[in-house]
Amino acid sequence: MIAGISRSPATSTVVGRGVWAFRAGLLAPWIVLGLVAIVAIGWPIVAGPQSPDFAASLRAPGGEHLLGTDHSGYDLGVRTAQGLRISLVIAALCAVLSTLIGLLIGIGSVTVGGWFDAVVMRVVDGVNALPHLVVGVVIAAMWRGEPIAIIASIALTHWPAVARVVRAELLDNTSAGWIESARLAGASRSFIATRHLLPAVTGQALVAMTVLLPHAVWHETTLSFLGVGLSPDEASLGTLLGQARGDVLSGAWWTLAVPGVALMITALACAAAASTLRRASRPPTGEVWR
């Protein structure tokens, strides 16, 4: 604020409300994501172990089964919570692995530079040109039903975006005076990469990892829905949605609605949380931020 210019109480109140609204907007998606994680972990524990009960199959929501049952007689709410937990764990592993691969390739590309950097960028362009879902289906089909195949299929197709972000951030930092000073002082490339470049892009890598999380959830669900993901006896959002295709035709709409709503809420919460990290990494300028 310019010196000598006072601010009225009404203006201060508006500014204060704006700050609280901004902070609440940043926290809300993380609260929703935390509640989703609590439900995914806590509900199956509270409900205890389940066993098939074909006499209670495809019961409508209400009574003993709040969200109904599936075609095997499992409580659909508990089953969806179990599937949500598995989908979130797989998606988190995929996001972490993709970020690590992109981080290593981005740092290595800028550290070596020259022809190596040009070759790496052409490889990144080539991977980006491939249809990720098709490549993911091929990789997952090679080890069908194995979680490691799903993780590999997603991680190996989503790292180029992280590598590009890291490289662009590092190119700005390499032109800074302190990087050049370290080089003139005789610091090795590995020292500069680990002590200077890596800390400079940690924040952006965290944002990129959070952005990848909803993509990983969607891809894991799609692969399982197509039948090349987890085994049908393993509960995940994709397998539950795949099993619901036949149940819906018999009028059991809840078998599709419950996991579908869970998937939508989870993906939206992940995307909103990633958006808040982006906003927090570039805080707005002006009086409201003060």
C-alpha positions as a Markdown table, in Angstrom:
| # | Residue | x | y | z |
|---|---|---|---|---|
| 1 | Met | 0.0 | 0.0 | 0.0 |
| 2 | Ile | 1.3 | 3.5 | -0.8 |
| 3 | Ala | 2.6 | 5.4 | 2.2 |
| 4 | Gly | 0.4 | 8.1 | 3.5 |
| 5 | Ile | -2.8 | 6.6 | 2.2 |
| 6 | Ser | -5.1 | 5.3 | 5.0 |
| 7 | Arg | -7.5 | 2.5 | 4.6 |
| 8 | Ser | -11.1 | 2.8 | 5.9 |
| 9 | Pro | -12.5 | 0.1 | 8.4 |
| 10 | Ala | -15.0 | -0.9 | 5.7 |
| 11 | Thr | -12.2 | -1.5 | 3.2 |
| 12 | Ser | -10.3 | -3.5 | 5.8 |
| 13 | Thr | -13.3 | -5.7 | 6.5 |
| 14 | Val | -13.7 | -6.4 | 2.8 |
| 15 | Val | -10.0 | -7.2 | 2.5 |
| 16 | Gly | -10.2 | -9.5 | 5.5 |
| 17 | Arg | -13.2 | -11.3 | 4.1 |
| 18 | Gly | -11.4 | -11.7 | 0.8 |
| 19 | Val | -8.4 | -13.3 | 2.5 |
| 20 | Trp | -10.5 | -15.7 | 4.5 |
| 21 | Ala | -12.5 | -16.6 | 1.4 |
| 22 | Phe | -9.3 | -17.2 | -0.5 |
| 23 | Arg | -7.9 | -19.4 | 2.3 |
| 24 | Ala | -11.2 | -21.3 | 2.6 |
| 25 | Gly | -11.1 | -22.0 | -1.1 |
| 26 | Leu | -7.6 | -23.4 | -0.8 |
| 27 | Leu | -8.5 | -25.7 | 2.1 |
| 28 | Ala | -12.0 | -27.0 | 1.0 |
| 29 | Pro | -10.8 | -29.5 | -1.6 |
| 30 | Trp | -8.2 | -30.9 | 0.8 |
| 31 | Ile | -10.9 | -31.3 | 3.4 |
| 32 | Val | -13.1 | -33.2 | 0.9 |
| 33 | Leu | -10.1 | -35.3 | -0.1 |
| 34 | Gly | -9.4 | -36.1 | 3.5 |
| 35 | Leu | -13.0 | -37.1 | 4.1 |
| 36 | Val | -12.9 | -39.4 | 1.1 |
| 37 | Ala | -9.7 | -41.1 | 2.5 |
| 38 | Ile | -11.3 | -41.5 | 5.9 |
| 39 | Val | -14.4 | -43.1 | 4.4 |
| 40 | Ala | -12.2 | -45.4 | 2.2 |
| 41 | Ile | -10.2 | -46.5 | 5.1 |
| 42 | Gly | -12.7 | -46.4 | 8.0 |
| 43 | Trp | -15.9 | -47.8 | 6.5 |
| 44 | Pro | -14.5 | -51.3 | 5.7 |
| 45 | Ile | -12.9 | -51.5 | 9.1 |
| 46 | Val | -16.1 | -50.5 | 10.9 |
| 47 | Ala | -18.2 | -52.9 | 8.8 |
| 48 | Gly | -15.9 | -55.8 | 9.4 |
| 49 | Pro | -15.2 | -58.7 | 7.0 |
| 50 | Gln | -17.8 | -59.5 | 4.3 |
| 51 | Ser | -18.8 | -62.8 | 2.7 |
| 52 | Pro | -21.0 | -63.4 | -0.4 |
| 53 | Asp | -24.7 | -63.7 | 0.3 |
| 54 | Phe | -26.5 | -64.5 | -3.0 |
| 55 | Ala | -29.8 | -64.5 | -1.2 |
| 56 | Ala | -29.3 | -60.7 | -0.6 |
| 57 | Ser | -28.0 | -59.9 | -4.1 |
| 58 | Leu | -29.1 | -56.7 | -5.8 |
| 59 | Arg | -31.1 | -55.3 | -2.9 |
| 60 | Ala | -32.1 | -51.7 | -3.3 |
| 61 | Pro | -30.7 | -49.1 | -1.0 |
| 62 | Gly | -32.2 | -48.8 | 2.5 |
| 63 | Gly | -32.7 | -50.8 | 5.6 |
| 64 | Glu | -29.7 | -53.0 | 6.5 |
| 65 | His | -27.8 | -52.0 | 3.4 |
| 66 | Leu | -27.7 | -48.2 | 3.2 |
| 67 | Leu | -26.5 | -48.1 | -0.4 |
| 68 | Gly | -27.8 | -51.5 | -1.5 |
| 69 | Thr | -26.0 | -54.7 | -2.5 |
| 70 | Asp | -24.2 | -55.9 | -5.6 |
| 71 | His | -24.9 | -59.1 | -7.5 |
| 72 | Ser | -22.9 | -61.2 | -5.1 |
| 73 | Gly | -24.7 | -59.9 | -2.0 |
| 74 | Tyr | -21.9 | -57.6 | -0.8 |
| 75 | Asp | -22.9 | -54.3 | 0.9 |
| 76 | Leu | -22.3 | -51.9 | -2.0 |
| 77 | Gly | -21.2 | -49.0 | 0.3 |
| 78 | Val | -18.5 | -51.1 | 2.0 |
| 79 | Arg | -17.5 | -52.6 | -1.4 |
| 80 | Thr | -17.2 | -49.1 | -2.9 |
| 81 | Ala | -15.1 | -47.9 | 0.0 |
| 82 | Gln | -12.8 | -50.8 | -0.5 |
| 83 | Gly | -12.6 | -50.1 | -4.2 |
| 84 | Leu | -12.0 | -46.4 | -3.5 |
| 85 | Arg | -9.1 | -47.3 | -1.2 |
| 86 | Ile | -7.4 | -49.5 | -3.8 |
| 87 | Ser | -7.9 | -47.0 | -6.6 |
| 88 | Leu | -6.4 | -44.1 | -4.5 |
| 89 | Val | -3.4 | -46.2 | -3.5 |
| 90 | Ile | -2.7 | -47.2 | -7.1 |
| 91 | Ala | -3.3 | -43.7 | -8.3 |
| 92 | Ala | -0.9 | -42.3 | -5.7 |
| 93 | Leu | 1.8 | -44.7 | -6.5 |
| 94 | Cys | 1.4 | -43.9 | -10.2 |
| 95 | Ala | 1.6 | -40.2 | -9.6 |
| 96 | Val | 4.7 | -40.5 | -7.4 |
| 97 | Leu | 6.5 | -42.8 | -9.9 |
| 98 | Ser | 5.6 | -40.5 | -12.9 |
| 99 | Thr | 6.8 | -37.5 | -11.0 |
| 100 | Leu | 10.1 | -39.2 | -10.0 |
| 101 | Ile | 10.7 | -40.3 | -13.6 |
| 102 | Gly | 9.9 | -36.8 | -15.0 |
| 103 | Leu | 12.0 | -35.2 | -12.3 |
| 104 | Leu | 15.1 | -37.3 | -13.0 |
| 105 | Ile | 14.8 | -36.9 | -16.8 |
| 106 | Gly | 14.2 | -33.1 | -16.5 |
| 107 | Ile | 17.1 | -32.5 | -14.2 |
| 108 | Gly | 19.4 | -34.8 | -16.2 |
| 109 | Ser | 18.5 | -33.1 | -19.4 |
| 110 | Val | 19.3 | -29.6 | -18.2 |
| 111 | Thr | 22.4 | -30.7 | -16.3 |
| 112 | Val | 24.0 | -32.4 | -19.3 |
| 113 | Gly | 22.6 | -30.0 | -21.9 |
| 114 | Gly | 23.7 | -29.9 | -25.5 |
| 115 | Trp | 22.8 | -32.8 | -27.8 |
| 116 | Phe | 21.6 | -34.9 | -24.8 |
| 117 | Asp | 19.0 | -32.3 | -24.0 |
| 118 | Ala | 17.9 | -32.2 | -27.6 |
| 119 | Val | 17.6 | -36.0 | -27.8 |
| 120 | Val | 15.7 | -36.2 | -24.5 |
| 121 | Met | 13.2 | -33.6 | -25.7 |
| 122 | Arg | 12.6 | -35.5 | -28.9 |
| 123 | Val | 11.9 | -38.6 | -26.9 |
| 124 | Val | 9.5 | -36.6 | -24.8 |
| 125 | Asp | 7.7 | -35.5 | -27.9 |
| 126 | Gly | 7.5 | -39.0 | -29.2 |
| 127 | Val | 6.0 | -40.4 | -25.9 |
| 128 | Asn | 3.5 | -37.5 | -25.9 |
| 129 | Ala | 2.5 | -38.4 | -29.5 |
| 130 | Leu | 1.4 | -41.9 | -28.4 |
| 131 | Pro | -2.2 | -42.4 | -27.3 |
| 132 | His | -1.8 | -43.0 | -23.6 |
| 133 | Leu | -4.9 | -45.1 | -23.1 |
| 134 | Val | -3.9 | -47.5 | -26.0 |
| 135 | Val | -0.3 | -47.8 | -24.7 |
| 136 | Gly | -1.7 | -48.4 | -21.2 |
| 137 | Val | -4.0 | -51.1 | -22.4 |
| 138 | Val | -1.1 | -52.9 | -24.2 |
| 139 | Ile | 1.1 | -52.7 | -21.1 |
| 140 | Ala | -1.6 | -53.8 | -18.7 |
| 141 | Ala | -2.7 | -56.6 | -20.9 |
| 142 | Met | 0.8 | -58.1 | -20.8 |
| 143 | Trp | 0.4 | -58.8 | -17.1 |
| 144 | Arg | -3.3 | -58.9 | -16.8 |
| 145 | Gly | -4.8 | -58.5 | -13.3 |
| 146 | Glu | -1.5 | -57.5 | -11.7 |
| 147 | Pro | -1.4 | -54.1 | -9.9 |
| 148 | Ile | 2.2 | -53.6 | -10.9 |
| 149 | Ala | 1.1 | -53.7 | -14.6 |
| 150 | Ile | -1.5 | -50.9 | -14.0 |
| 151 | Ile | 1.1 | -48.8 | -12.2 |
| 152 | Ala | 3.7 | -49.2 | -14.9 |
| 153 | Ser | 1.2 | -48.5 | -17.7 |
| 154 | Ile | 0.2 | -45.2 | -16.1 |
| 155 | Ala | 3.6 | -44.1 | -14.9 |
| 156 | Leu | 5.4 | -44.8 | -18.2 |
| 157 | Thr | 2.9 | -42.7 | -20.2 |
| 158 | His | 2.5 | -39.7 | -17.9 |
| 159 | Trp | 6.0 | -38.6 | -17.0 |
| 160 | Pro | 6.7 | -36.4 | -20.1 |
| 161 | Ala | 4.4 | -33.6 | -18.7 |
| 162 | Val | 6.4 | -33.5 | -15.5 |
| 163 | Ala | 9.8 | -33.6 | -17.4 |
| 164 | Arg | 8.7 | -30.6 | -19.5 |
| 165 | Val | 7.6 | -28.6 | -16.4 |
| 166 | Val | 10.8 | -29.4 | -14.6 |
| 167 | Arg | 13.0 | -28.5 | -17.6 |
| 168 | Ala | 11.3 | -25.2 | -18.2 |
| 169 | Glu | 11.7 | -24.3 | -14.5 |
| 170 | Leu | 15.3 | -25.3 | -14.5 |
| 171 | Leu | 16.2 | -23.4 | -17.6 |
| 172 | Asp | 15.2 | -20.2 | -15.8 |
| 173 | Asn | 17.3 | -21.1 | -12.8 |
| 174 | Thr | 20.4 | -22.1 | -14.8 |
| 175 | Ser | 20.7 | -18.6 | -16.1 |
| 176 | Ala | 20.7 | -17.2 | -12.5 |
| 177 | Gly | 23.9 | -15.8 | -11.1 |
| 178 | Trp | 24.2 | -18.3 | -8.2 |
| 179 | Ile | 24.2 | -21.3 | -10.6 |
| 180 | Glu | 27.0 | -19.7 | -12.7 |
| 181 | Ser | 28.9 | -18.9 | -9.6 |
| 182 | Ala | 28.8 | -22.5 | -8.5 |
| 183 | Arg | 30.1 | -23.6 | -11.9 |
| 184 | Leu | 32.9 | -21.1 | -11.8 |
| 185 | Ala | 33.8 | -22.3 | -8.3 |
| 186 | Gly | 34.4 | -25.7 | -9.7 |
| 187 | Ala | 31.2 | -27.5 | -8.5 |
| 188 | Ser | 30.5 | -30.7 | -10.4 |
| 189 | Arg | 27.3 | -31.3 | -12.4 |
| 190 | Ser | 26.0 | -33.8 | -9.8 |
| 191 | Phe | 26.6 | -31.3 | -7.0 |
| 192 | Ile | 24.7 | -28.6 | -8.8 |
| 193 | Ala | 21.9 | -30.9 | -9.7 |
| 194 | Thr | 21.4 | -32.2 | -6.2 |
| 195 | Arg | 22.2 | -29.1 | -4.2 |
| 196 | His | 20.8 | -26.4 | -6.4 |
| 197 | Leu | 18.6 | -27.6 | -9.2 |
| 198 | Leu | 16.6 | -30.2 | -7.3 |
| 199 | Pro | 15.5 | -27.9 | -4.5 |
| 200 | Ala | 14.5 | -25.3 | -7.1 |
| 201 | Val | 11.9 | -27.5 | -8.7 |
| 202 | Thr | 10.6 | -29.5 | -5.6 |
| 203 | Gly | 7.6 | -27.2 | -5.4 |
| 204 | Gln | 6.7 | -27.6 | -9.0 |
| 205 | Ala | 7.2 | -31.3 | -8.8 |
| 206 | Leu | 4.7 | -31.5 | -5.9 |
| 207 | Val | 2.2 | -29.6 | -8.0 |
| 208 | Ala | 2.7 | -31.8 | -11.0 |
| 209 | Met | 2.3 | -34.9 | -8.8 |
| 210 | Thr | -1.0 | -33.6 | -7.4 |
| 211 | Val | -2.2 | -32.8 | -11.0 |
| 212 | Leu | -1.4 | -36.3 | -12.1 |
| 213 | Leu | -3.5 | -37.9 | -9.2 |
| 214 | Pro | -6.9 | -37.4 | -10.8 |
| 215 | His | -5.5 | -38.6 | -14.2 |
| 216 | Ala | -4.2 | -41.7 | -12.5 |
| 217 | Val | -7.6 | -42.4 | -10.9 |
| 218 | Trp | -9.4 | -42.1 | -14.2 |
| 219 | His | -6.9 | -44.3 | -16.0 |
| 220 | Glu | -6.9 | -47.0 | -13.4 |
| 221 | Thr | -10.7 | -47.0 | -13.4 |
| 222 | Thr | -10.8 | -47.1 | -17.2 |
| 223 | Leu | -8.3 | -50.0 | -17.5 |
| 224 | Ser | -10.2 | -52.1 | -14.9 |
| 225 | Phe | -13.5 | -51.2 | -16.6 |
| 226 | Leu | -12.2 | -52.4 | -19.9 |
| 227 | Gly | -11.2 | -55.7 | -18.3 |
| 228 | Val | -7.4 | -55.3 | -18.5 |
| 229 | Gly | -6.9 | -53.9 | -15.0 |
| 230 | Leu | -7.4 | -55.6 | -11.7 |
| 231 | Ser | -9.0 | -59.0 | -11.4 |
| 232 | Pro | -12.8 | -58.9 | -11.1 |
| 233 | Asp | -12.7 | -60.3 | -7.6 |
| 234 | Glu | -10.6 | -57.3 | -6.5 |
| 235 | Ala | -12.7 | -54.3 | -5.5 |
| 236 | Ser | -11.8 | -51.1 | -7.3 |
| 237 | Leu | -13.9 | -48.4 | -8.8 |
| 238 | Gly | -13.2 | -49.8 | -12.3 |
| 239 | Thr | -14.1 | -53.4 | -11.5 |
| 240 | Leu | -17.3 | -52.3 | -9.7 |
| 241 | Leu | -18.3 | -50.2 | -12.7 |
| 242 | Gly | -17.5 | -53.0 | -15.0 |
| 243 | Gln | -19.7 | -55.5 | -13.1 |
| 244 | Ala | -22.5 | -52.9 | -12.9 |
| 245 | Arg | -23.0 | -53.0 | -16.7 |
| 246 | Gly | -25.0 | -56.2 | -16.5 |
| 247 | Asp | -26.7 | -55.4 | -13.2 |
| 248 | Val | -28.1 | -52.1 | -14.6 |
| 249 | Leu | -30.0 | -53.9 | -17.3 |
| 250 | Ser | -31.9 | -55.8 | -14.6 |
| 251 | Gly | -32.9 | -52.5 | -12.9 |
| 252 | Ala | -30.2 | -52.4 | -10.2 |
| 253 | Trp | -29.2 | -48.7 | -11.0 |
| 254 | Trp | -27.5 | -48.3 | -7.7 |
| 255 | Thr | -24.7 | -50.7 | -8.6 |
| 256 | Leu | -23.6 | -48.1 | -11.2 |
| 257 | Ala | -24.6 | -44.9 | -9.4 |
| 258 | Val | -22.8 | -45.5 | -6.1 |
| 259 | Pro | -19.3 | -46.2 | -7.5 |
| 260 | Gly | -19.9 | -43.7 | -10.2 |
| 261 | Val | -20.6 | -40.9 | -7.7 |
| 262 | Ala | -17.6 | -42.0 | -5.6 |
| 263 | Leu | -15.4 | -41.7 | -8.7 |
| 264 | Met | -16.7 | -38.3 | -9.6 |
| 265 | Ile | -16.3 | -36.9 | -6.1 |
| 266 | Thr | -12.8 | -38.3 | -5.8 |
| 267 | Ala | -11.6 | -37.1 | -9.2 |
| 268 | Leu | -13.1 | -33.6 | -8.7 |
| 269 | Ala | -11.6 | -33.3 | -5.2 |
| 270 | Cys | -8.1 | -34.3 | -6.6 |
| 271 | Ala | -8.4 | -31.9 | -9.5 |
| 272 | Ala | -9.5 | -29.1 | -7.2 |
| 273 | Ala | -6.7 | -29.8 | -4.7 |
| 274 | Ala | -4.2 | -29.7 | -7.6 |
| 275 | Ser | -5.7 | -26.3 | -8.6 |
| 276 | Thr | -5.2 | -25.0 | -5.1 |
| 277 | Leu | -1.5 | -25.9 | -5.2 |
| 278 | Arg | -1.1 | -24.1 | -8.4 |
| 279 | Arg | -2.7 | -21.0 | -7.0 |
| 280 | Ala | -0.7 | -21.3 | -3.8 |
| 281 | Ser | 2.6 | -21.6 | -5.8 |
| 282 | Arg | 1.7 | -18.4 | -7.5 |
| 283 | Pro | 0.0 | -16.3 | -4.9 |
| 284 | Pro | -2.0 | -13.3 | -6.2 |
| 285 | Thr | -0.5 | -9.9 | -6.0 |
| 286 | Gly | -2.3 | -6.9 | -4.7 |
| 287 | Glu | -4.0 | -5.7 | -1.5 |
| 288 | Val | -6.1 | -8.8 | -0.9 |
| 289 | Trp | -3.0 | -11.0 | -0.6 |
| 290 | Arg | -1.5 | -8.7 | 2.0 |
